[in-house]
């Protein structure tokens, strides 16, 4: 098809049911783009939008004439359910823009896949269905998703191919965006529409078990790719989604989505095979954390190689507030030395540091603005004398891993020293997944005895040059992303589901 018109859209949010609902400000503080602004950003050297969308645009540019029809692309950093008014407004804008645009030849969705709304459990599927109703059943549609997506039947039914990330930490978003572009080009060339199969065994693990460099999830994804290759082109895509348990939806659970070139039976058979393998290895989807006291003790030790800790209960990348202080205060009170700790989301504290100036000393008051909401219960105030080591405006480009090449706007930021602990303070709620969070202040990560990050697992790619996997530990800290699932009052996750329910029988 010469010069196809391809609609570009996405509403990106990973929802933690227990976190603060996502309002307009949560999207505007990251990005909310409509119309040509989407394509303009995608073609910049360092885009701020989702890498898969930028990659899709560039791949379409490289593979022939086309006309982008940019609709709306908005993303919030992970937080709670999207507010009904925000969601319905976004959908209304998308529908109106599609009406104005007229007929399109294809649609590309860049979503996360684990969004919930205050009024519905499956806004990703709802939005895809409403767009499908607008463009018609014959228009090819591709969707890329994070591998933590909670897949619904509505999402599968409304699209022709669903393409999930294969890496965690996520370092393959560009490849997946390119894959979506190639799939769209293939369908526009008139080749038969793909056939998809979706199977969800009752397995809903915590995200700490979903790393892909090793472990059960990595083995499962490798198996899926191996089987796809063995089928000689009959299968276009195998995506295995680990689920995001904190969304607490009826669609929670590991999902296998297999897309065949044109044979539904082959898609069904391979999806069943992979789902059965996942269920057979279910006992491996349980992980033991490093206890809080043990983590503090290890941080105090000096007769060891440098180590890194994930403050796993407070991962802003999973909806955490980025403000819990228990681990920090314990390290300071115990007299820990040569520790780098980042990054705390506390705009008021960052401004105090800027007012004090480099070299200045001041009383650092963490969480003075703490409210009474349930999701803030772990954001305990903490006060200590601090020295300002360095200041930054927070405009920085990521260097490694998840954030490599991406423009970050962290707002007024500071490195302050409290005893033997250097603490990074930022004004945007972002997980510390890149060494630039420390390096922008001139901090030498390689020289630290202990590094603590508010992240769950994405930091592993960014900090791999400094810490091999055997020197990375997940501390059992409290907060909105504590992976100890028994602590959470899940109300919508299908039951029984392993590992919440250990005596589950299931067969395909």
HURAJO-V166541 format. One record per residue. RES is the residue in one small letter. NEAR is the number of other ideal C-beta (glycine too) atoms within 10 Angstrom. Layout:
res->(RES RES)
near->(NEAR NEAR)
//
This chain:
res->(x x x x x x x x x x x x x x x x x x x x x x x x x x x x x x x x x x x x x x x x x x x x x x x x x x x x x x x x x x x x x x x x x x x x x x x x x x x x x x x x x x x x x x x x x x x x x x x x x x x x x x x x x x x x x x x x x x x x x x x x x x x x x x x x x x x x x x x x x x x x x x x x x x x x x x x x x x x x x x x x x x x x x x x x x x x x x x x x x x x x x x x x x x x x x x x x x x x x x x x x x x x x x x x x x x x x x x x x x x x x x x x x x x x x x x x x x x x x x x x x x x x x x x x x x x x x x x x x x x x x x x x x x x x x x x x x x x x x x x x x x x x x x x x x x x x x x x x x x x x x x x x x x x x x x x x x x x x x x x x x x x x x x x x x x x x x x x x x x x x x x x x x x x x x x x x x x x x x x x x x x x x x x x x x x x x x x x x x x x x x x x x x x x x x x x x x x x x x x x x x x x x x x x x x x x x x x x x x x x x x x x x x x x x x x x x x x x x x x x x x x x x x x x x x x x x x x x x x x x x x x x x x x x x x x x x x x x x x x x x x x x x x x x x x x x x x x x x x x x x x x x x x x x x x)
near->(14 7 9 20 16 24 24 24 26 25 25 26 29 26 30 25 22 19 23 19 17 27 15 15 10 23 21 11 15 19 19 19 23 16 15 10 15 27 19 14 20 26 13 11 7 13 21 16 26 23 24 29 29 25 23 28 26 17 19 26 15 9 13 12 10 21 12 19 25 23 25 22 25 25 23 26 21 30 24 24 26 27 17 14 12 23 23 15 12 21 17 11 16 22 16 12 18 21 9 10 17 8 10 22 20 25 26 28 27 28 26 23 30 28 30 29 22 16 13 16 21 22 25 30 24 19 25 25 17 15 23 17 11 17 18 9 9 7 20 23 23 28 24 31 28 22 26 25 29 34 29 24 12 17 27 20 13 24 26 21 25 30 24 24 24 20 19 26 25 23 19 19 21 17 17 26 27 21 21 26 25 16 23 26 20 17 22 18 9 8 11 11 14 25 19 22 21 22 21 24 23 20 22 27 26 25 24 21 17 27 20 24 14 9 17 22 24 16 15 23 23 12 17 25 13 11 16 20 11 10 17 7 8 14 22 22 23 25 25 26 25 30 28 30 28 31 28 22 26 12 25 26 23 28 30 25 28 31 26 24 18 13 15 12 10 17 25 17 15 24 26 15 17 26 25 15 19 28 18 10 15 19 10 15 22 15 19 9 20 18 11 16 10 13 26 19 12 15 25 17 11 9 4 10 9 16 19 21 24 29 28 32 27 31 32 28 26 29 29 31 27 27 24 27 21 20 24 23 18 17 25 19 12 14 10 22 14 15 22 25 26 25 25 27 24 28 16 13 26 25 15 22 26 18 10 19 10 13 9 15 12 16 10 24 16 25 21 11 14 17 10 6 11 10 19 17 14 20 24 16 13 19 13 18 12 26 18 22 18 18 20 20 13 18 12 19 15 19 16 20 20 24 27 18 14 19 16 20 15 23 19 19 26 28 25 28 16 20 17 16 23 23 27 26 29 27 21 20 26 25 30 31 30 28 23 19 32 24 13 22 19 10 19 10 18 10 10 19 18 24 28 27 28 36 32 29 26 24 30 23 21 26 25 16 11 19 20 12 10 8 14 19 19 19 22 18 26 19 25 30 32 23 23 15 17 8 9 18 7 20 9 14 25 16 12 14 23 21 18 20 13 10 6 16 7 14 7 13)
//
